[in-house]
Amino acid sequence: MNLEDFSYDLKETQIAKFPPKIRGESRLLVLNKTTGKIVHQKYPDFINYLNAGDVLVINDTKVIKSRVMTHNENNKPVELLLLEKHFTAIGSKGIKAIHKGRVRKSDVLYVDNSKFRFKVKEIEEGILNLEFAGNLDDLISTKGEVPIPPYLKRTATDIDTERYQTVFALNPGSVAAPTASLNFTPQLQAKLLEKGVQIVAITLHVGYGTFSPIRVEKLEEHKMHAESYLITAASAKKIMQAKSSGKKVVALGTTVTRALEHAAEHILRGEEITAEADIFIYPGYKFKIIDNLITNFHAPKTTVLMLTAAFAGWDKLINAYNQAQIADYSFLSYGDSMLIN
């Protein structure tokens, strides 16, 4: 299977550069993956496709202000994007980051004239292994910027501080938002609970793998960057019970999907699991846990587009994307959403 198989023409004008004025007012394209039928709705309307006893799984990760501007000893700027938090031992080896600007091993990078500084210990496949002097939480809170996607081609503003974060963000650690959740509101949550839908939280810290480009032509050769996740026994049991009783498990986003599918064996036994999700889902994959998927419209040739294609079928998905473009939907992180059922 080739990378070019998952390409389409995405015009710059179709990319949402800012969030909707009011959270929850975005549009929703509903795609039936069996028939290919398409219905145009509003985001809150996905409640009409869920029934009492169904489980909606959300990702309660919180985006950290992980973009940090530094300079080297020659006062040349180096932008760092600190990579995501890990629950497991991978995170104990020091801070990892990707960068813009020239960096060499043993360089010291300074943050303004502050007490914060980084030393470059190793450079592995473009990723910096850093030794940090100072308190990381202090650095992020005082010097960090919201890591909005680079394709927005602008600096982060105060609106991003609020809107590039879900309303249920709880556990800090992500360097990108679980974007299908950005349009979710407390009002919608209340209506879902009133209807008898169970809302189950897991935590996956969204990281470099979400926006890392695929650099091989054959998909089978691509290696996914691992993202750390935690699914508690309580959450696993609720999902397991829904599956065993014939109720739907609805994933709110591709990050949720990756965690659930990676943890499938543990979930079906109702077990807690902390692990690194390095699963690469593309067409041909057989889903074990999720029954419906709520997701945004993704960029061409990306792993999240391929995951969505695996669930919907590429022929039906690309037709839905074509129809969304004709109907002037907004694409990518701040854009409109789709429900695949």
Beta strands, then each sheet from edge to edge (+ up, - down):
strand 1: 27-31
strand 2: 38-42
strand 3: 55-59
strand 4: 61-63
strand 5: 67-71
strand 6: 77-82
strand 7: 95-100
strand 8: 108-110
strand 9: 117-124
strand 10: 127-133
strand 11: 171-174
strand 12: 198-204
strand 13: 227-231
strand 14: 249-252
strand 15: 273-277
strand 16: 292-296
strand 17: 337-340
sheet 1: 2+ 1- 17- 16+ 14+ 3+ 12+ 13- 15+
sheet 2: 4+ 11+
sheet 3: 5+ 6- 7+ 10- 9+ 8-
end
